[in-house]
Amino acid sequence: MDVLLASLAESFGSSALAAVLTGMGNDGAFGARVLRESGGTVLVQDPQGARYSGMPQAVVDAGGADLVLPLHEISPVIVGAVQGRPLPRPPAERAAAAAVFAGSGEVAWLGRELDWSQTPLGPVSEWPAALRAVVRVALESPLPMCVLWGDELVQVYNDAYTRMMANKHPSGLGQAAHDCWPEISRLTNDLYNRVRAGETVRNHEALYSLTLQGRLEDRLFDQSLSPLRDDQGGIAGILSVAIDRTDAVLDARRLRTLNALATSMVGPSMTRWEAFGRALEVLGRADADIPLSIGYLIDPAAVGAALADANGVEPGGPMAPRRIELGQGVWPLAQAVREVQPVLIDDVRTRSRVMPGGAPSLQVESALIVPLREREERVAGVLILGANPRLPLDARYRDFLGLVAREIEARLAEAHSRERERESLERLAEVDRAKTEFFSNVSDEFRTPLTLMLAPLEQLLSSEEQLPSAAAADIELVSRNARRLLRLVSRRAVGLLPAGRRPLARTAGANRPRGAHGGDRGRVHWCRQARWSRVARRDGTALRARLGGP
């Protein structure tokens, strides 16, 4: 029998299958072991059910049995092996796995189905009692737990932990930690060594860049690592409890960015350029979420755009030129302006590399180009926001980028509205100045002839006794109406003075001589006397102020 089995092993190797049934003696033990070591399969009848147990028991003792089965189960297994199906596990192994992985969860079901003999942990039936107990605790815990056991720190985790595993599940079950997570082994080796030395390690919001769905992704965890002891009291493993805090941390961080945007772009005298520049300064400090941000203001003709500022690339460089035509350059600005809708591009890195003098070190892969509307359809600017390649560009991320754009859009519209209001006030002030200057000139033009008329009229009235009575009355009427018109023109001129000059004008006239009745008439005559005294002296006419009567 030994010769036959050894010949099969030499001729067929891993393709050979042998069944050792009842028989006396130890013949076949050596050949069965050779066959198994060559990769072949050896089925052995259960010695307890064999008529003669010597031969099957010898094969089992020699380590040559792949599977020990009752006689009635051997034939179906042979048929299944020929058809390519895996060998069933021994009944004792199935019973041990059912006891350790009891329950209705996904991992419990996988644990019962997995052939643990093919893992570094070996068959479940041979696990130490301490390992069985801690696995039961982990499976029944609602917290994400992973048992790392043995020198290779083989993973056995629960259902809650599968969310962290992502696409590494279910292959990570029964796999060594350094094989499952090679990208973070340099970070975790030091932690694991500390725990193996008896220390308990706790980390708050620890950052790990994990390879999930085929790409590196930043995740943050509240982590606890505790030593696990075997049946003899030695440290044989590590219990890892990891709570994913990524969403909570990202939400808080992004909310701070939105608050900073809302408070940075305020000020009654801030222009659109200043507001846009302030916003991009805030985004420059938020590079963990927005590593690339470029802002452009569209010219009124909507044919070109001017750079407000840029983060993540050089302002004025090929990726962010100071002036750009909408239909040219690396960014599809024209499409965003034309459609008035955000445009997502997924080949930023490729675009940057093919641009002459571009940014070959730029790591951003996806960017959102958002038009900033001033009115319903009028686009005033464009905002380019690059996404962190180590964060999934999911709905939450896109919503955040949309909120950033809407906040900047609202602040730019507010700044533009204030600009228009200031320009309107300046135009009104200019009109008011022109009106004031016009009426001031008109008033001077009226006052000059009126004053010149009043001087001879007053002279005539001073020699009233020499005039006919009818002529004297007419001259008095003309003089009175001229004085009334002069007062109206003077008051109009004073009313058109700027507010800051009016008190000075009143103060200047407050100490001047008043008439007998204390009214404006005395001031009018005083002004007349002061203004035209030189004219009167030149003409040899006596200048006299008449304060009584109309």
C-alpha positions as CSV (number, residue, x, y, z in Angstrom):
1,M,0.0,0.0,0.0
2,D,2.8,2.4,0.8
3,V,4.4,1.7,-2.6
4,L,1.1,2.3,-4.4
5,L,0.4,5.6,-2.6
6,A,4.0,6.8,-3.1
7,S,3.7,6.0,-6.8
8,L,0.5,8.0,-7.1
9,A,2.2,10.9,-5.4
10,E,5.1,10.8,-7.8
11,S,2.9,10.4,-10.9
12,F,0.0,12.7,-10.2
13,G,0.9,14.9,-7.3
14,S,-1.9,17.3,-6.4
15,S,-4.3,15.6,-8.8
16,A,-4.2,12.4,-6.9
17,L,-7.0,11.3,-4.5
18,A,-6.8,8.2,-2.2
19,A,-9.2,6.7,0.3
20,V,-7.9,4.5,3.1
21,L,-10.6,2.2,4.5
22,T,-10.7,-0.6,7.1
23,G,-7.6,-2.8,7.3
24,M,-5.2,-4.3,9.7
25,G,-1.7,-3.2,10.5
26,N,0.0,0.1,9.7
27,D,0.5,-0.4,6.0
28,G,-0.3,2.7,4.0
29,A,0.6,5.3,6.7
30,F,3.9,6.2,5.1
31,G,2.5,6.4,1.5
32,A,-0.5,8.4,2.6
33,R,1.7,11.0,4.2
34,V,3.9,11.2,1.1
35,L,0.8,11.7,-1.0
36,R,-0.6,14.4,1.2
37,E,2.8,16.2,1.3
38,S,2.8,16.2,-2.5
39,G,-0.5,18.1,-2.6
40,G,-2.8,15.1,-3.1
41,T,-5.9,14.4,-1.1
42,V,-6.2,11.5,1.4
43,L,-9.6,10.5,2.8
44,V,-9.6,8.1,5.8
45,Q,-12.5,6.1,7.2
46,D,-13.3,7.0,10.8
47,P,-11.4,4.3,12.9
48,Q,-14.3,4.1,15.3
49,G,-16.6,2.9,12.6
50,A,-14.1,0.6,10.8
51,R,-14.3,-3.1,11.1
52,Y,-10.5,-3.2,11.4
53,S,-9.2,0.1,12.7
54,G,-5.5,-0.5,12.5
55,M,-4.8,0.9,9.0
56,P,-7.0,4.0,9.2
57,Q,-5.7,4.8,12.7
58,A,-2.1,4.5,11.5
59,V,-2.7,7.0,8.7
60,V,-4.3,9.4,11.1
61,D,-1.5,9.0,13.6
62,A,1.1,9.6,10.8
63,G,-0.5,12.9,9.8
64,G,-1.4,11.6,6.4
65,A,-5.2,12.2,6.5
66,D,-6.9,15.3,5.0
67,L,-10.3,14.3,6.1
68,V,-11.6,11.5,8.5
69,L,-15.2,10.6,7.7
70,P,-17.7,7.8,8.3
71,L,-17.8,5.3,5.5
72,H,-21.2,6.4,4.1
73,E,-19.9,10.0,3.6
74,I,-16.7,9.1,1.7
75,S,-18.4,8.4,-1.6
76,P,-20.2,11.8,-1.9
77,V,-17.0,13.5,-1.0
78,I,-15.1,11.7,-3.7
79,V,-17.7,12.7,-6.3
80,G,-17.6,16.3,-5.1
81,A,-13.8,16.3,-5.3
82,V,-13.8,15.0,-8.8
83,Q,-16.3,17.7,-9.7
84,G,-14.0,20.4,-8.2
85,R,-15.9,21.1,-5.0
86,P,-13.8,21.7,-1.8
87,L,-13.6,19.0,0.8
88,P,-16.0,19.3,3.7
89,R,-14.6,20.0,7.1
90,P,-14.5,17.3,9.7
91,P,-17.6,17.0,12.0
92,A,-15.6,18.0,15.0
93,E,-14.4,21.2,13.3
94,R,-17.9,22.0,12.1
95,A,-19.2,21.6,15.7
96,A,-16.4,23.8,17.1
97,A,-17.0,26.6,14.5
98,A,-20.8,26.4,15.2
99,A,-20.2,26.9,18.9
100,V,-17.7,29.9,18.5
101,F,-19.6,31.6,15.6
102,A,-23.1,31.1,16.9
103,G,-25.6,33.7,15.9
104,S,-27.4,35.1,12.9
105,G,-25.0,37.9,11.9
106,E,-23.1,38.0,8.6
107,V,-19.7,37.4,10.2
108,A,-21.0,34.6,12.3
109,W,-22.3,32.9,9.2
110,L,-19.0,33.4,7.4
111,G,-17.1,32.1,10.4
112,R,-19.0,28.9,10.3
113,E,-18.4,28.4,6.6
114,L,-14.7,29.4,6.5
115,D,-12.1,26.7,6.5
116,W,-10.0,28.0,9.4
117,S,-7.5,25.3,8.9
118,Q,-6.3,27.3,5.8
119,T,-5.6,30.3,8.0
120,P,-2.7,30.9,10.4
121,L,-5.1,30.3,13.3
122,G,-5.7,26.7,12.3
123,P,-8.9,24.7,12.9
124,V,-11.4,26.2,15.4
125,S,-11.4,22.9,17.2
126,E,-7.7,23.5,18.2
127,W,-8.2,27.2,19.3
128,P,-7.3,28.0,22.9
129,A,-10.1,28.7,25.2
130,A,-9.1,32.3,25.6
131,L,-9.3,33.0,21.9
132,R,-12.8,31.3,21.7
133,A,-14.0,33.4,24.6
134,V,-12.8,36.8,23.3
135,V,-14.2,36.0,19.8
136,R,-17.6,35.3,21.3
137,V,-17.4,38.7,23.2
138,A,-16.5,40.6,20.0
139,L,-19.3,39.0,18.0
140,E,-21.9,39.9,20.5
141,S,-20.7,43.5,21.0
142,P,-22.5,46.4,19.3
143,L,-19.2,48.3,19.1
144,P,-16.8,47.8,16.1
145,M,-14.3,45.2,17.5
146,C,-11.5,43.2,15.9
147,V,-9.5,40.4,17.6
148,L,-5.9,40.3,16.5
149,W,-4.4,37.0,17.5
150,G,-1.0,35.3,17.3
151,D,2.3,36.4,16.0
152,E,0.8,37.4,12.7
153,L,-2.1,39.2,14.4
154,V,-4.8,37.4,12.4
155,Q,-8.1,39.3,12.3
156,V,-11.4,38.1,13.6
157,Y,-14.0,40.9,13.7
158,N,-17.7,41.5,14.2
159,D,-20.5,42.9,12.0
160,A,-20.0,46.5,13.2
161,Y,-16.4,46.4,12.1
162,T,-17.2,45.4,8.6
163,R,-18.2,49.0,7.8
164,M,-14.6,50.0,8.4
165,M,-13.3,47.1,6.4
166,A,-15.3,48.2,3.3
167,N,-14.2,46.2,0.3
168,K,-11.5,44.4,2.4
169,H,-14.4,42.3,3.8
170,P,-14.9,39.3,3.7
171,S,-11.4,38.5,2.6
172,G,-10.0,40.2,5.7
173,L,-11.6,37.7,8.0
174,G,-8.9,35.3,9.1
175,Q,-6.2,37.3,7.3
176,A,-3.0,38.7,9.0
177,A,-3.3,42.5,9.8
178,H,-0.1,43.4,7.9
179,D,-1.4,41.6,4.8
180,C,-4.8,43.3,5.0
181,W,-3.6,46.8,5.8
182,P,-0.1,47.2,4.2
183,E,-0.6,50.9,3.6
184,I,-0.7,51.7,7.4
185,S,1.6,49.0,8.7
186,R,4.3,51.7,9.4
187,L,1.8,53.5,11.7
188,T,0.4,50.5,13.4
189,N,3.6,48.5,14.0
190,D,4.7,50.8,16.8
191,L,1.2,50.8,18.3
192,Y,1.0,47.0,18.3
193,N,4.5,46.7,19.8
194,R,3.4,48.9,22.7
195,V,0.3,46.8,23.3
196,R,2.3,43.6,23.2
197,A,4.5,45.1,25.9
198,G,1.5,45.4,28.1
199,E,0.4,49.0,27.4
200,T,-3.2,50.0,26.6
201,V,-3.3,52.6,23.7
202,R,-6.0,55.1,23.1
203,N,-6.1,57.5,20.2
204,H,-8.7,60.3,19.5
205,E,-9.6,61.1,15.9
206,A,-6.5,59.2,14.7
207,L,-6.0,59.8,10.9
208,Y,-5.4,56.7,8.7
209,S,-5.1,56.7,4.9
210,L,-6.7,53.4,4.0
211,T,-6.9,51.8,0.6
212,L,-10.6,51.4,0.1
213,Q,-12.4,50.8,-3.2
214,G,-9.0,50.8,-4.9
215,R,-7.9,54.2,-3.8
216,L,-6.4,55.9,-0.7
217,E,-9.0,57.4,1.6
218,D,-8.5,59.5,4.8
219,R,-10.5,58.1,7.7
220,L,-10.5,59.2,11.3
221,F,-11.1,56.9,14.3
222,D,-11.4,57.0,18.0
223,Q,-9.3,53.9,18.7
224,S,-8.5,51.7,21.7
225,L,-6.0,48.9,21.7
226,S,-5.9,46.4,24.6
227,P,-3.7,43.4,25.2
228,L,-5.3,39.9,25.2
229,R,-3.9,37.0,27.2
230,D,-3.8,33.3,26.4
231,D,-4.6,30.4,28.7
232,Q,-1.2,30.6,30.3
233,G,-1.5,34.4,31.0
234,G,0.9,35.6,28.4
235,I,0.0,38.3,25.9
236,A,-1.1,36.5,22.7
237,G,-3.2,39.1,20.9
238,I,-4.7,42.6,20.8
239,L,-8.4,43.7,21.0
240,S,-9.0,46.7,18.8
241,V,-12.1,48.9,19.2
242,A,-12.3,51.5,16.4
243,I,-15.2,54.0,16.1
244,D,-15.3,55.8,12.8
245,R,-15.4,59.6,13.4
246,T,-14.8,60.7,9.9
247,D,-18.3,62.1,9.1
248,A,-18.5,64.0,12.4
249,V,-15.1,65.5,12.0
250,L,-15.7,66.5,8.4
251,D,-19.0,68.1,9.2
252,A,-17.6,70.2,12.0
253,R,-14.6,71.2,9.9
254,R,-16.8,72.2,6.9
255,L,-19.2,74.1,9.1
256,R,-16.2,76.2,10.4
257,T,-15.3,77.0,6.8
258,L,-18.8,78.2,6.0
259,N,-18.9,80.3,9.2
260,A,-15.6,81.9,8.3
261,L,-16.8,82.7,4.8
262,A,-20.0,84.3,6.2
263,T,-18.0,86.6,8.5
264,S,-15.0,87.4,6.3
265,M,-16.9,89.1,3.4
266,V,-18.7,91.8,5.3
267,G,-18.2,95.6,5.2
268,P,-20.2,98.5,3.9
269,S,-17.4,99.7,1.6
270,M,-16.1,96.3,0.4
271,T,-16.1,95.8,-3.4
272,R,-16.7,92.6,-5.3
273,W,-13.0,92.2,-5.9
274,E,-12.2,92.6,-2.2
275,A,-15.1,90.3,-1.1
276,F,-13.9,87.6,-3.6
277,G,-10.3,87.9,-2.4
278,R,-11.4,87.5,1.2
279,A,-13.4,84.4,0.3
280,L,-10.4,82.8,-1.4
281,E,-8.2,83.6,1.6
282,V,-10.6,81.6,3.7
283,L,-10.6,78.7,1.2
284,G,-6.8,78.8,1.2
285,R,-6.9,77.9,4.9
286,A,-9.5,75.1,4.3
287,D,-7.1,73.0,2.1
288,A,-8.0,69.8,3.9
289,D,-11.4,69.9,2.1
290,I,-10.6,72.2,-0.8
291,P,-7.0,71.9,-1.9
292,L,-7.6,73.8,-5.1
293,S,-9.7,77.1,-5.3
294,I,-9.6,79.6,-8.2
295,G,-11.9,82.6,-8.6
296,Y,-12.7,84.6,-11.7
297,L,-14.9,87.6,-12.3
298,I,-16.6,87.7,-15.7
299,D,-16.4,90.9,-17.7
300,P,-19.7,92.6,-18.7
301,A,-19.4,91.4,-22.3
302,A,-19.1,87.8,-21.0
303,V,-16.2,87.0,-23.4
304,G,-13.4,86.9,-20.8
305,A,-12.6,86.7,-17.1
306,A,-10.1,88.2,-14.7
307,L,-8.4,86.3,-11.9
308,A,-9.4,87.3,-8.4
309,D,-7.0,84.9,-6.6
310,A,-6.0,81.2,-6.6
311,N,-5.0,78.6,-4.0
312,G,-3.2,75.3,-4.8
313,V,-1.7,76.6,-8.0
314,E,0.4,79.6,-8.8
315,P,-1.7,82.7,-9.5
316,G,-0.9,83.9,-12.9
317,G,0.5,80.5,-14.0
318,P,-0.9,78.2,-16.7
319,M,-3.5,76.8,-14.4
320,A,-4.7,80.2,-13.2
321,P,-3.9,82.9,-15.7
322,R,-4.6,86.5,-14.8
323,R,-6.8,87.0,-17.9
324,I,-8.5,84.2,-19.7
325,E,-10.9,83.9,-22.6
326,L,-14.0,81.9,-21.7
327,G,-13.5,79.4,-24.6
328,Q,-9.8,78.8,-23.9
329,G,-7.5,77.5,-21.2
330,V,-7.6,74.3,-19.2
331,W,-11.0,75.0,-17.5
332,P,-14.3,74.8,-19.4
333,L,-15.5,78.2,-18.1
334,A,-17.6,78.9,-21.2
335,Q,-19.7,75.7,-20.6
336,A,-20.4,76.7,-16.9
337,V,-21.3,80.3,-18.0
338,R,-23.5,79.2,-20.9
339,E,-25.4,76.5,-19.0
340,V,-25.5,78.4,-15.7
341,Q,-24.9,75.0,-14.0
342,P,-22.0,73.4,-12.1
343,V,-19.6,71.4,-14.3
344,L,-17.7,68.4,-12.8
345,I,-14.4,67.4,-14.4
346,D,-12.6,64.2,-13.3
347,D,-9.2,64.6,-15.2
348,V,-7.7,67.7,-13.5
349,R,-4.4,65.9,-13.0
350,T,-4.2,65.0,-16.6
351,R,-5.1,68.5,-17.7
352,S,-2.4,70.0,-15.5
353,R,0.2,67.7,-16.9
354,V,-0.5,68.4,-20.6
355,M,-0.6,72.1,-20.1
356,P,2.8,73.8,-21.0
357,G,4.3,74.8,-17.7
358,G,1.4,73.3,-15.8
359,A,1.4,71.8,-12.3
360,P,2.7,68.2,-12.6
361,S,2.7,67.8,-8.8
362,L,-0.9,68.7,-8.5
363,Q,-2.7,65.8,-6.8
364,V,-6.3,67.0,-7.3
365,E,-8.2,64.7,-9.6
366,S,-11.8,66.1,-9.6
367,A,-13.0,69.7,-9.6
368,L,-16.3,71.5,-9.6
369,I,-16.7,74.6,-11.8
370,V,-19.6,76.7,-10.3
371,P,-21.0,79.8,-12.0
372,L,-21.7,82.6,-9.6
373,R,-24.9,84.4,-10.6
374,E,-25.6,88.1,-10.0
375,R,-29.2,87.9,-11.2
376,E,-31.3,85.0,-12.3
377,E,-29.4,84.4,-15.5
378,R,-26.5,86.9,-15.4
379,V,-23.2,85.2,-14.4
380,A,-20.9,87.5,-12.6
381,G,-18.1,85.1,-11.8
382,V,-16.8,81.5,-11.8
383,L,-15.5,79.5,-8.8
384,I,-13.3,76.4,-9.4
385,L,-13.2,74.1,-6.3
386,G,-10.9,71.1,-6.3
387,A,-11.8,68.0,-4.2
388,N,-9.4,66.2,-1.9
389,P,-8.5,63.0,-3.7
390,R,-8.4,61.2,-0.3
391,L,-12.0,61.9,0.4
392,P,-14.9,60.3,-1.5
393,L,-16.7,62.9,-3.7
394,D,-20.1,61.7,-2.4
395,A,-23.4,63.6,-2.0
396,R,-22.2,65.1,1.3
397,Y,-19.0,66.5,-0.2
398,R,-20.8,67.9,-3.2
399,D,-23.4,69.6,-1.0
400,F,-20.6,71.2,1.0
401,L,-18.9,72.5,-2.2
402,G,-22.3,73.8,-3.4
403,L,-22.9,75.6,-0.1
404,V,-19.4,77.3,-0.4
405,A,-20.3,78.5,-3.8
406,R,-23.7,79.8,-2.8
407,E,-22.3,81.7,0.2
408,I,-19.7,83.4,-2.0
409,E,-22.3,84.1,-4.7
410,A,-24.6,85.8,-2.1
411,R,-21.7,87.9,-0.7
412,L,-20.6,89.0,-4.1
413,A,-24.1,90.0,-5.0
414,E,-24.4,92.0,-1.8
415,A,-21.1,93.7,-2.4
416,H,-22.1,94.6,-6.0
417,S,-25.4,95.9,-4.7
418,R,-23.5,98.2,-2.2
419,E,-21.3,99.3,-5.1
420,R,-24.3,100.3,-7.2
421,E,-25.8,102.1,-4.2
422,R,-22.6,104.1,-3.6
423,E,-22.4,105.0,-7.3
424,S,-26.0,106.1,-7.2
425,L,-25.4,108.3,-4.2
426,E,-22.3,109.8,-5.8
427,R,-24.3,110.6,-9.0
428,L,-27.0,112.2,-6.9
429,A,-24.4,114.2,-5.0
430,E,-22.9,115.4,-8.3
431,V,-26.4,116.4,-9.6
432,D,-27.0,118.3,-6.3
433,R,-23.6,120.1,-6.6
434,A,-24.4,121.1,-10.1
435,K,-27.8,122.3,-9.1
436,T,-26.4,124.3,-6.2
437,E,-23.8,125.8,-8.4
438,F,-26.4,126.7,-11.0
439,F,-28.8,128.4,-8.6
440,S,-25.9,130.1,-6.9
441,N,-24.8,131.6,-10.2
442,V,-28.4,132.5,-11.0
443,S,-28.8,134.1,-7.6
444,D,-25.7,136.2,-8.2
445,E,-26.9,137.2,-11.6
446,F,-30.2,138.4,-10.0
447,R,-28.6,140.1,-7.0
448,T,-26.3,142.2,-9.1
449,P,-28.9,144.1,-11.2
450,L,-31.3,144.3,-8.3
451,T,-28.6,145.9,-6.1
452,L,-27.7,148.3,-8.8
453,M,-31.4,149.2,-9.3
454,L,-32.0,149.8,-5.6
455,A,-29.2,152.3,-5.2
456,P,-30.7,155.0,-7.5
457,L,-34.2,154.2,-6.4
458,E,-33.2,154.9,-2.8
459,Q,-31.5,158.1,-3.9
460,L,-34.7,159.2,-5.6
461,L,-36.7,158.4,-2.6
462,S,-34.3,160.4,-0.4
463,S,-35.4,163.5,-2.4
464,E,-39.1,162.5,-2.4
465,E,-40.3,166.1,-1.9
466,Q,-38.9,167.1,-5.3
467,L,-40.8,164.4,-7.1
468,P,-44.4,164.5,-8.2
469,S,-46.7,162.6,-5.8
470,A,-47.7,160.0,-8.4
471,A,-44.0,159.4,-9.4
472,A,-42.9,159.1,-5.8
473,A,-45.6,156.4,-5.1
474,D,-44.5,154.5,-8.2
475,I,-40.8,154.7,-7.2
476,E,-41.6,153.5,-3.7
477,L,-43.6,150.5,-5.2
478,V,-40.7,149.6,-7.5
479,S,-38.2,149.9,-4.6
480,R,-40.3,147.8,-2.3
481,N,-40.8,145.0,-4.8
482,A,-37.1,145.0,-5.8
483,R,-36.2,144.6,-2.1
484,R,-38.6,141.7,-1.7
485,L,-37.2,140.0,-4.8
486,L,-33.7,140.5,-3.5
487,R,-34.7,138.9,-0.2
488,L,-36.2,135.9,-2.0
489,V,-33.0,135.5,-4.1
490,S,-30.7,135.7,-1.1
491,R,-32.8,133.2,0.9
492,R,-32.7,130.8,-2.0
493,A,-29.0,131.1,-2.3
494,V,-28.5,130.4,1.4
495,G,-30.8,127.4,1.2
496,L,-28.7,125.9,-1.5
497,L,-25.6,126.1,0.6
498,P,-24.2,122.8,2.0
499,A,-25.4,122.0,5.5
500,G,-22.0,122.5,7.0
501,R,-21.8,126.1,5.8
502,R,-25.2,127.3,6.8
503,P,-24.6,127.8,10.5
504,L,-21.4,129.7,9.6
505,A,-23.5,132.0,7.4
506,R,-26.0,132.6,10.1
507,T,-23.3,133.1,12.7
508,A,-21.5,135.6,10.4
509,G,-24.7,137.6,10.1
510,A,-25.8,137.3,13.7
511,N,-23.7,140.3,15.0
512,R,-24.4,142.5,12.0
513,P,-26.6,145.6,12.5
514,R,-30.3,144.9,12.7
515,G,-33.2,147.1,11.7
516,A,-35.5,148.8,14.2
517,H,-37.8,145.8,14.1
518,G,-35.0,143.2,14.4
519,G,-36.1,141.5,11.2
520,D,-34.3,140.5,8.0
521,R,-34.7,143.9,6.5
522,G,-31.9,145.3,8.5
523,R,-29.6,142.5,7.3
524,V,-30.6,143.2,3.7
525,H,-29.7,146.8,4.0
526,W,-26.5,146.0,5.8
527,C,-25.5,143.6,3.1
528,R,-26.4,146.3,0.5
529,Q,-24.4,148.9,2.3
530,A,-21.4,146.6,2.7
531,R,-21.5,145.5,-0.9
532,W,-22.1,148.7,-2.6
533,S,-20.5,151.3,-0.4
534,R,-17.5,151.5,-2.7
535,V,-19.8,152.0,-5.7
536,A,-21.6,154.7,-3.9
537,R,-18.4,156.6,-3.0
538,R,-17.1,156.3,-6.6
539,D,-20.3,157.9,-7.9
540,G,-20.4,160.6,-5.2
541,T,-23.6,159.2,-3.8
542,A,-24.4,159.1,-0.2
543,L,-25.3,155.5,0.9
544,R,-28.0,155.3,3.6
545,A,-29.6,152.3,5.2
546,R,-33.3,152.7,5.7
547,L,-34.6,150.3,8.4
548,G,-38.2,151.4,9.0
549,G,-41.1,150.6,6.8
550,P,-41.5,148.1,4.0
